[in-house]
Amino acid sequence: MKQIQVKKSMKIVIVGTRGIPDLYRGFEKGAQYIALGLAERGHEVTVYNSHNHSYQRADWCGIKLIHVYDPEYKLGALGNFIYDYNCFKDLKNRKCDLVIQFGASSSFWSWLMPENTLLISNISSTEWKRSRHGIIRSRFLRLAEKFAVRYSDSLVSDSTIVNYYLNKRYQKRAKYIAQGVDVVFTNANEELLTIEDVKPFEYNLYIGSLEEDGVAEVILDGVVASGMENIFLVIGNYSSKFGSYLSEKYQPFAHIKFLGSVYEADRLDNLRYFSNLYFHGSGHDGSVHLLLEAMASNCLITAYDNDANRSILTSDSFYFQDLEAVAQQLISVEAKMNHHVQRIDRNMAKLRETYNWSNVVDQYVAHFDELIAGRNF
């Protein structure tokens, strides 16, 4: 892409991810597009990568990559803690203008920050509240969140719910910068539906968390209560205790199919595009990217009814909070391509005008310029 001119080049380091280029995780995908956008605007960008990341070169699209030892594959959550330490240990002796920290878990090591460097923490979810974490890890993540709030020069979030939470709990406002989506899907291919043995617009779809603190069970209870036997596809990791419970609970209902995790972008986009009704969860788990990708794939969306989802979808979605609403929508919503094209088109317009990476990166740059101008060192 053509390089965008900037007033002054900044040295920017990104920590808190497993690395780029991202292969399948939404969290890293956001970091990747922000890093790309910053590099395209002439800034010097460095990203820390796990030593066993599949991409082993020291440079990617003009972004410097530093691989450090990551023992997660041996130690699990403890390995994440050590990996974050290794990143900050290396970072300590490097000169940079600012550090972007994705997530709060690495904030324990913020005391290793280089001198005269700004720390910006991107917090997209209240991770410590999620049921998948045990008591010890939950307390650790809660403490890490406090460290991030205390030691960051600025907090950034793509969630209005998280912004409200941070302001209420810590009396500290976060800068709201939405996520973006990279491309609007145009490569429709019905042949990819043969893998799941479904027909275009004759099935409904949920992609997201299958954890106890999510809304998957409410949705699937609504599917059963509706009495409708259209195929309902569920995409998400169900290897956890609660995920296994869900797959067993709905096993008697042959039209509910658990596909597990799906990482192939083309397959996912086509499953979204050809679905009749797409269900989106609460957004508490940092899943905004899933909502934007659904909008980009021409989905007719029904979303859990909260302020975060309404702030993006406005009136261009159906909403639910209980199984009765889910059941009613499955019964009453007619074929999307015949009756709901305007809703879909208006959501597409939002992506072009607001939720695109070019606009998102411009907001980050403007925010960084303000922080640099106002620093006291």
For each residue, the residues with C-beta under 8 A, 3 or more apart:
1: 40
2: 40
3: 40 41 42
4: 40 41 42
5: 41 42
6: 9 41 42 43 365
7: 369
8:
9: 6 42 43 44
10: 38 43 44 97 98 368 372
11: 43 44 46 95 96 97 98
12: 38 43 44 45 46 96 97 98 99 100 368
13: 45 46 47 48 91 94 96 98 99 100
14: 17 31 34 35 45 46 47 48 99 100 102
15: 48 84 87 88 91 99 100 101 102 106
16: 31 84 100 101 102 103 105 106 122
17: 14 20 27 28 31 47 48 102 103
18: 25 28 49 50 53 70
19: 28 47 48 49 50 53 55 65 67
20: 17 28 31 32 35 47 49 55 60 63 65
21: 32 55 60
22: 25 28 29 31 32
23: 28 54 263
24: 263
25: 18 22 28 29
26: 29 30 286 287 289 290
27: 17 30 31 102 103 124 286
28: 17 18 19 20 22 23 25 31 32
29: 22 25 26 32 33 289
30: 26 27 33 34 102 122 124 158 179 289
31: 14 16 17 20 22 27 28 34 35 47 100 102
32: 20 21 22 28 29 35 36
33: 29 30 36 37 180 182 357 360 361
34: 14 30 31 37 38 100 357 360 361 364
35: 14 20 31 32 38 39 45 47 63
36: 32 33 39 40 61 63 357
37: 33 34 40 41 357 358 360 361 364
38: 10 12 34 35 41 43 45 361 364 365
39: 35 36 42 43 44 45 61 62 63
40: 1 2 3 4 36 37 62 361
41: 3 4 5 6 37 38 361 365
42: 3 4 5 6 9 39
43: 6 9 10 11 12 38 39 365
44: 9 10 11 12 39 64
45: 12 13 14 35 38 39 62 63 64
46: 11 12 13 14 63 64 65 66 94 96
47: 13 14 17 19 20 31 35 63 64 65 66
48: 13 14 15 17 19 65 66 67 68 87 90 91
49: 18 19 20 53 55 65 66 67 68
50: 18 19 53 67 68 70 72 83
51: 67 68 69 70
52: 70 73
53: 18 19 49 50 56 67
54: 23
55: 19 20 21 49 60 65
56: 53 67
57: 60 65
58: 64 65 66 67
59: 62 63 64 65
60: 20 21 55 57 63 65
61: 36 39
62: 39 40 45 59
63: 20 35 36 39 45 46 47 59 60
64: 44 45 46 47 58 59
65: 19 20 46 47 48 49 55 57 58 59 60
66: 46 47 48 49 58 87 90
67: 19 48 49 50 51 53 56 58
68: 48 49 50 51 83 86 87 90
69: 51 82 83 86
70: 18 50 51 52 73 79 82 83 86
71: 74 75 78 79 82 83
72: 50 75 76 77 79 80 83
73: 52 70 79
74: 71 79
75: 71 72 78 79 82
76: 72 79 80
77: 72 80 81 137
78: 71 75 81 82
79: 70 71 72 73 74 75 76 82 83
80: 72 76 77 83 84 105
81: 77 78 84 85 105 108
82: 69 70 71 75 78 79 85 86
83: 50 68 69 70 71 72 79 80 86 87
84: 15 16 80 81 87 88 105 106 108 109
85: 81 82 88 89 108 109
86: 68 69 70 82 83 89 90
87: 15 48 66 68 83 84 90 91 106 109
88: 15 84 85 91 92 106 109 110 112 113
89: 85 86 92 109 112
90: 48 66 68 86 87 93 94
91: 13 15 48 87 88 94 96 99 112 113 114
92: 88 89 112 113 114
93: 90 114
94: 13 46 90 91 114
95: 11 114
96: 11 12 13 46 91 99 114 117
97: 10 11 12 117 118 368 372
98: 10 11 12 13 117 118 119 120 153 368 371 372
99: 12 13 14 15 91 96 113 117 118 119 120
100: 12 13 14 15 16 31 34 120 122
101: 15 16 104 106 107 110 119 120 121 122 148 152
102: 14 15 16 17 27 30 31 122
103: 16 17 27 106 121 122 123 124 127
104: 101 107 121 123 127 141 144 145 147 148
105: 16 80 81 84 108 127 140 141 144
106: 15 16 84 87 88 101 103 109 110 144
107: 101 104 110 121 144 145 147 148 151 152
108: 81 84 85 105 143 144 147
109: 84 85 87 88 89 106 112
110: 88 101 106 107 113 119 147 148 151 152
111: 151
112: 88 89 91 92 109
113: 88 91 92 99 110 117 119
114: 91 92 93 94 95 96 117
115: 377
116: 377
117: 96 97 98 99 113 114
118: 97 98 99 153 154 368 371 372 375
119: 98 99 101 110 113 151 152 153 154
120: 98 99 100 101 152 153 154 155 156 367 368 371
121: 101 103 104 107 148 149 152 154 155 156
122: 16 30 100 101 102 103 156 157 158
123: 103 104 145 148 155 156 157 162 166 174
124: 27 30 103 157 158 159 162 286 288
125: 130 159 162 284 285 286
126: 129 130 145 162 165 284
127: 103 104 105 130 133 141 145 286
128: 133 138 139 140 141 142 144 145
129: 126 138 213 284
130: 125 126 127 133 138 211 213 285
131: 211 212 213 242
132: 211 240
133: 127 128 130 137 138 141
134: 137 138
135: 138 139
136: 139 140
137: 77 133 134 140 141
138: 128 129 130 133 134 135 141 142
139: 128 135 136 142 143
140: 105 128 136 137 143 144
141: 104 105 127 128 133 137 138 144 145
142: 128 138 139 145 146
143: 108 139 140 146 147
144: 104 105 106 107 108 128 140 141 147 148
145: 104 107 123 126 127 128 141 142 148 149
146: 142 143 149 150 170
147: 104 107 108 110 143 144 150 151
148: 101 104 107 110 121 123 144 145 151 152 155
149: 121 145 146 152 155 166 170 172
150: 146 147
151: 107 110 111 119 147 148
152: 101 107 110 119 120 121 148 149 155
153: 98 118 119 120 371 375
154: 118 119 120 121 175 367 371
155: 120 121 123 148 149 152 166 172 173 174 175
156: 120 121 122 123 174 175 176 177 364 367
157: 122 123 124 162 163 166 174 175 176 177
158: 30 122 124 176 177 178 179 288
159: 124 125 162 163 283 286 288 308
160: 163 164 176 307 308 311
161: 164 165 283 284 306 307 308
162: 123 124 125 126 157 159 165 166 174
163: 157 159 160 166 167 173 174 176
164: 160 161 167 168 307
165: 126 161 162 168 169
166: 123 149 155 157 162 163 169 170 172 173 174
167: 163 164 170 171 172 173 174
168: 164 165 171
169: 165 166
170: 146 149 166 167
171: 167 168
172: 149 155 166 167
173: 155 163 166 167
174: 123 155 156 157 162 163 166 167
175: 154 155 156 157 367
176: 156 157 158 160 163
177: 156 157 158 360 363 364 367
178: 158 288 312 354 355 360
179: 30 158 288 289 292 355 360
180: 33 292 355 356 357 358 359 360 361
181: 184 289 292 293 295 296 351 355 356 357
182: 33 357
183: 186 296
184: 181 296 348 351 352
185: 188 269 272 273 296 297 298
186: 183
187: 266 269 270
188: 185 270 273 274
189: 192 266 270
190: 193 200 270 274
191: 194
192: 189 195 266 267 270 271
193: 190 196 197 198 199 200 270 271 274
194: 191 197
195: 192 267
196: 193 203 231 233 257 259 271
197: 193 194
198: 193 202 203 231 233 274
199: 193 202 203
200: 190 193 274
201: 274 275 276 335 336 337
202: 198 199 230 231 276
203: 196 198 199 230 231 232 233 274 275 276
204: 223 230 231 232 233 275 276 277 278 279 330
205: 232 233 235 271 272 275 277 278 279 299
206: 216 219 220 232 233 234 235 236 278 279 281
207: 235 236 268 272 278 290 294
208: 214 216 235 236 280 281 285 287 290
209: 213 214 216 236 281 285 287
210: 214 216 234 236 237 238 240 242 243 246
211: 130 131 132 214 216 240 242 243 285
212: 131 242
213: 129 130 131 209 284 285
214: 208 209 210 211 217 281 282 284 285
215: 218 219 281 282 304
216: 206 208 209 210 211 219 220 234 236 246 281
217: 214 220 221 246 249
218: 215 221 222 320 321 322 323 326
219: 206 215 216 222 223 279 281 320 323 326
220: 206 216 217 223 224 232 234 246 249 250 256
221: 217 218 224 225 323 326
222: 218 219 225 226 320 322 323 324 325 326 327 329 330
223: 204 219 220 226 228 232 253 255 256 326 327 330
224: 220 221 250 253 256
225: 221 222 323 324 326 327
226: 222 223 326 327 328 330 331
227: 327 331
228: 223 330 331
229: 255
230: 202 203 204 255 276 330
231: 196 198 202 203 204 255 257
232: 203 204 205 206 220 223 255 256 257
233: 196 198 203 204 205 206 257 259 271 275
234: 206 210 216 220 238 246 256 257 258 259
235: 205 206 207 208 259 260 261 262 268 271
236: 206 207 208 209 210 216 243 260 261
237: 210 240 243 260 261
238: 210 234 243 244 246 247 258 260
239: 243 244 260
240: 132 210 211 237 243 244
241: 244 245
242: 131 210 211 212 245 246
243: 210 211 236 237 238 239 240 246 247
244: 238 239 240 241 247 248
245: 241 242 248 249
246: 210 216 217 220 234 238 242 243 249 250 258
247: 238 243 244 250 251 258
248: 244 245 251
249: 217 220 245 246
250: 220 224 246 247 253 256 258
251: 247 248
252:
253: 223 224 250 256
254:
255: 223 229 230 231 232
256: 220 223 224 232 234 250 253
257: 196 231 232 233 234
258: 234 238 246 247 250
259: 196 233 234 235 262
260: 235 236 237 238 239
261: 235 236 237
262: 235 259 267 268 271
263: 23 24 268
264: 267 268
265: 268 269
266: 187 189 192 269 270
267: 192 195 262 264 270 271
268: 207 235 262 263 264 265 271 272 293
269: 185 187 265 266 272 273 293 297
270: 187 188 189 190 192 193 266 267 273 274
271: 192 193 196 205 233 235 262 267 268 274 275
272: 185 205 207 268 269 275 278 293 294 297 298 299
273: 185 188 269 270 297 298 299
274: 188 190 193 198 200 201 203 270 271
275: 201 203 204 205 233 271 272 278 299 300
276: 201 202 203 204 230 300 333 335 336
277: 204 205 300 301 302 318 329 330 333 336
278: 204 205 206 207 272 275 294 299 300 301 302
279: 204 205 206 219 301 302 303 320 326
280: 208 283 287 290 291 294 301 302 303 304 309
281: 206 208 209 214 215 216 219 284 285 287 303 304
282: 214 215 285 304 306 308 309
283: 159 161 280 287 288 291 304 306 308 309
284: 125 126 129 161 213 214 281
285: 125 130 208 209 211 213 214 281 282
286: 26 27 124 125 127 159
287: 26 208 209 280 281 283 290 291
288: 124 158 159 178 179 283 291 292 308 312
289: 26 29 30 179 181 292 293
290: 26 207 208 280 287 293 294
291: 280 283 287 288 294 295 301 303 309 312 313
292: 179 180 181 288 289 295 296 312 351 355
293: 181 268 269 272 289 290 296 297
294: 207 272 278 280 290 291 297 299 301
295: 181 291 292 299 301 313 347 348 350 351 355
296: 181 183 184 185 292 293 348 351
297: 185 269 272 273 293 294
298: 185 272 273 344 348
299: 205 272 273 275 278 294 295 344
300: 275 276 277 278 333 336 340 343 344
301: 277 278 279 280 291 294 295 313 316 317 318 347
302: 277 278 279 280 317 318 319 320 326 329 333
303: 279 280 281 291 309 313 317 318 319 320
304: 215 280 281 282 283 309 319 320 321
305: 309 310 319 320 321
306: 161 282 283 309 310
307: 160 161 164 310 311
308: 159 160 161 282 283 288 311 312
309: 280 282 283 291 303 304 305 306 312 313 317 319
310: 305 306 307 313 314 319
311: 160 307 308 314
312: 178 288 291 292 308 309 350 355
313: 291 295 301 303 309 310 316 317 347
314: 310 311 317
315:
316: 301 313 343 344 346 347 350
317: 301 302 303 309 313 314 343 347
318: 277 301 302 303 329 333
319: 302 303 304 305 309 310 325
320: 218 219 222 279 302 303 304 305 325 326 329
321: 218 304 305 325
322: 218 222 325 326
323: 218 219 221 222 225 326 327
324: 222 225 327 328
325: 222 319 320 321 322 328 329
326: 218 219 221 222 223 225 226 279 302 320 322 323 329 330
327: 222 223 225 226 227 323 324 330 331
328: 226 324 325 331 332
329: 222 277 302 318 320 325 326 332 333
330: 204 222 223 226 228 230 277 326 327 333
331: 226 227 228 327 328
332: 328 329
333: 276 277 300 302 318 329 330 336 340
334: 338 339 340
335: 201 276 338 339
336: 201 276 277 300 333 339 340 341 344
337: 201 340 341
338: 334 335
339: 334 335 336
340: 300 333 334 336 337 343 344
341: 336 337 344 345
342: 345 346
343: 300 316 317 340 346 347
344: 298 299 300 316 336 340 341 347 348
345: 341 342 348 349
346: 316 342 343 349 350
347: 295 301 313 316 317 343 344 350 351
348: 184 295 296 298 344 345 351 352
349: 345 346 352 353
350: 295 312 316 346 347 353 354 355
351: 181 184 292 295 296 347 348 354 355 356
352: 184 348 349 356
353: 349 350 356 359
354: 178 350 351 359
355: 178 179 180 181 292 295 312 350 351 359 360
356: 180 181 351 352 353 359 360
357: 33 34 36 37 180 181 182 360 361
358: 37 180 361 362
359: 180 353 354 355 356 362 363
360: 33 34 37 177 178 179 180 355 356 357 363 364
361: 33 34 37 38 40 41 180 357 358 364 365
362: 358 359 365 366
363: 177 359 360 366 367
364: 34 37 38 156 177 360 361 367 368
365: 6 38 41 43 361 362 368 369
366: 362 363 369 370
367: 120 154 156 175 177 363 364 370 371
368: 10 12 97 98 118 120 364 365 371 372
369: 7 365 366 372 373
370: 366 367 373 374
371: 98 118 120 153 154 367 368 374 375
372: 10 97 98 118 368 369 375
373: 369 370
374: 370 371
375: 118 153 371 372
376:
377: 115 116
